[in-house]
Amino acid sequence: MSTSPPDDRRTPDELTEYERDDFPHGIPDSQPRVPEGGAGAARSALTLRLVLATFGLVLCGVFAVLAFAADVPVVLPVALVVLAVIALVDLVVVARRKLRGEPG
């Protein structure tokens, strides 16, 4: 049976006069305030996704060309081409969403 860790937060009686007078509701920006009803709206990281899709497209494309040129089983270059196509589709989808004005 596990026990909860001790609560080391100070009670209002333990606060200094400065802390009680200047910060009656706590130190500002120490905890983000959430509107009633839960967390705020989530924001998508479209720019990061755009960069990662571009990186994946370039990396898989270069490795696919090198794998076709080298004497390796055909499964590896085909798999790299498939991953490059997936990265290209993701790149197009994210670019269209950004052009539409979605945040991120």
C-alpha positions in Angstrom: 0.0 0.0 0.0 1.5 3.3 -1.1 1.2 6.5 0.8 1.0 10.0 -0.7 4.0 12.2 -0.3 3.9 14.9 2.4 2.3 18.2 1.5 5.1 20.8 1.8 3.0 23.7 0.6 2.8 26.6 3.1 -0.4 27.4 4.8 -1.7 31.0 4.6 -0.5 31.5 8.2 3.1 30.7 7.2 3.2 33.4 4.5 5.1 36.6 5.1 3.3 39.8 5.3 4.7 40.8 1.9 3.3 37.6 0.3 -0.1 38.0 1.9 -0.5 41.7 1.0 0.9 41.6 -2.5 -0.2 38.2 -3.7 -3.5 37.3 -2.0 -4.4 34.9 -4.8 -0.9 33.4 -5.3 2.1 34.4 -7.2 1.1 35.7 -10.7 1.8 33.4 -13.6 2.9 30.6 -11.3 0.0 28.4 -12.6 -1.8 29.2 -15.8 -5.5 30.0 -15.2 -7.9 27.7 -17.0 -11.3 28.9 -18.0 -14.3 27.3 -16.3 -15.0 23.9 -17.9 -11.5 22.6 -18.6 -8.4 23.3 -20.6 -8.1 25.8 -23.4 -8.3 25.0 -27.1 -5.4 22.8 -28.3 -3.2 24.3 -31.0 -1.6 22.2 -33.7 2.1 22.3 -34.4 1.7 22.6 -38.2 5.1 24.3 -38.8 6.9 21.5 -36.9 4.9 18.9 -38.9 5.8 20.8 -42.2 9.5 20.7 -41.3 9.5 17.0 -40.3 7.6 16.0 -43.4 10.1 17.9 -45.6 13.0 16.3 -43.7 11.4 12.8 -44.2 10.8 13.4 -47.9 14.4 14.5 -48.6 16.0 11.9 -46.4 13.9 9.0 -47.8 14.3 10.3 -51.4 18.0 10.5 -51.1 18.3 7.1 -49.5 16.0 5.5 -52.0 18.1 6.8 -54.9 21.2 5.5 -53.2 19.6 2.1 -52.4 18.5 1.7 -56.1 22.1 2.5 -57.2 23.6 0.1 -54.7 23.3 -3.6 -54.9 20.7 -4.2 -52.2 17.4 -6.2 -52.2 14.7 -4.3 -54.0 12.5 -4.3 -50.9 14.6 -1.6 -49.2 14.4 1.1 -51.9 10.7 0.4 -52.5 10.0 0.8 -48.8 11.9 4.1 -48.9 9.9 5.3 -51.9 6.7 4.5 -50.1 7.8 6.5 -47.0 8.8 9.4 -49.3 5.4 9.3 -50.9 3.7 9.3 -47.4 5.9 12.3 -46.4 5.0 14.1 -49.6 1.2 13.6 -49.0 1.6 14.8 -45.4 3.6 17.8 -46.7 0.8 18.7 -49.1 -1.9 18.3 -46.5 -0.1 20.5 -43.9 0.8 23.1 -46.5 -2.9 23.4 -47.5 -4.0 23.7 -43.9 -1.4 26.5 -43.3 -2.5 28.3 -46.4 -6.1 28.1 -45.2 -5.0 30.1 -42.1 -5.0 27.4 -39.4 -2.8 28.4 -36.4 0.3 26.5 -35.8 
